[in-house]
Amino acid sequence: MARPIESVMDINDSKDLWKIVVRCRHLWTVRSSSNKEHLELILVDSKLDMIQAIVPSHLVSKYVGDLAVGASYIMQNFKVSNNDFSFKSTTHGYKLVFCGSTYVKKTELPEIPIDYFNILGLASIADGKFQPNVLVDVVGGVTEILQTQINSDNNKSKFVFMITDMSKIAVQCTLWGNFALQFYEYYKNHGEDVNIVVLLQNARIKAAQGGFPLNVSNAWSGTKLIINDISNVEIKKLKDSLQVETTQTSQYSDFDKFIWKVEVISLAEIAMLKQETTCVTIAKLEKFEVGNSGWYYDGYAECTKSVAVKDGKLKCYANHISSEPVPRYKLEVLGVDGKFKSRFVFWDSDCFKLIGKSALQMKNELVEAGEDNPLEFPFGLDAMLKKELAIRAVFQPKFNRLSVISFKDDEDSRKKVKDTFKSHEDVSKIPISLSFSQDDMKSLSEPLSVSADFDPNAANSVMTPYKRINPEASEDVESVQLSSTKTMKPVKKEDGR
């Protein structure tokens, strides 16, 4: 007589001959300090009870071809041990360990949902109704970018932002490593009409402590990040809700968007700043500043990152393979306002708007003229000079410069900015429902470096907390960390690592 099917909830260490019908909810690889890899998976049954299972390294080759996320199985014969993980993916008291006699048979089991997420609402998280050592599923719409740190070469990347759900409670979220890179790649490649909703499966929650706020983050192993996948019921439901919010706040003018949540200050006031600040100012472009890298950098056609030869192949810093580099503008320009001067860094898209030609066109014209000096500044670049602009930029005290996000060259915008200098009134006319100031943006869940190879640049800000800007992203080759006290709605990267 065959053994009966048993419930996941009943599993304990009293025997090894358990027989269960389950669906693989999540599957990932873990590399040990000895460089060996084993598999970990989360199994769920028809009662939506879950248990974690492990395939030891010596058995990976035997079972890896049979296991897949979303597939359902009859499984039996395991070693059972206590669920003693520091961070538990389930609340079950035990875990299953595959052994040589473990049986796995793929079977259609429609009674077990394919996409089951055990979502913990942000209101419950804010109220402290969570176990800090248990990983949970969290969904939220991105409302505000707080900090960006991109170091793809050494995996020390970090992206900090606020999320909210239909409860309107806002919680800070920090993505580390490859998860930060995944979010950044999505963020910079999507336009201003996109409401970004993220779902973190197996997320870690860290309670507020000292000067550090309550924070949701990925765990280093086992977390899955899903972004704007409308086939996911939880994401679609929240996106639809956020879309209603954004359409209700679309009446603000383009200039209101331009000055939203920034300091509107003169070059004289910028010179006195001691911390990184997003601001709007007025400057007349006087001359190019000659640095170490000329007027352009070699970028990648799709993601705008700079490229270099790695392992015999031309790759960008996100490891995209390129057949040939694409020149992209990066120009340092001295801007003046009366007797005050500041250095501005203009990136590819804004240079194109001011010059009227791409960096590739400009470089080709030099080649056709017989000029092969890569440090030759084409005469056509001078089309940028002598223009007075209203400029939105990030002031970087470490480099004593302003990294340009966007600009306006019409007389009405310049006059409004100058009038604001005189009044020093609160220039933001946008109703902010979520106001959070992060004065101390130290690493919140792991001791990562706070240096960032990042430089922001964008066309226009966005009016609603949920709408993101079109970030044709730019990364600088020097370290930049976004202001932790100002909203950085637009992030546009064009060079960097």
Disulfide bonds with the S-S distance in Angstrom:
none
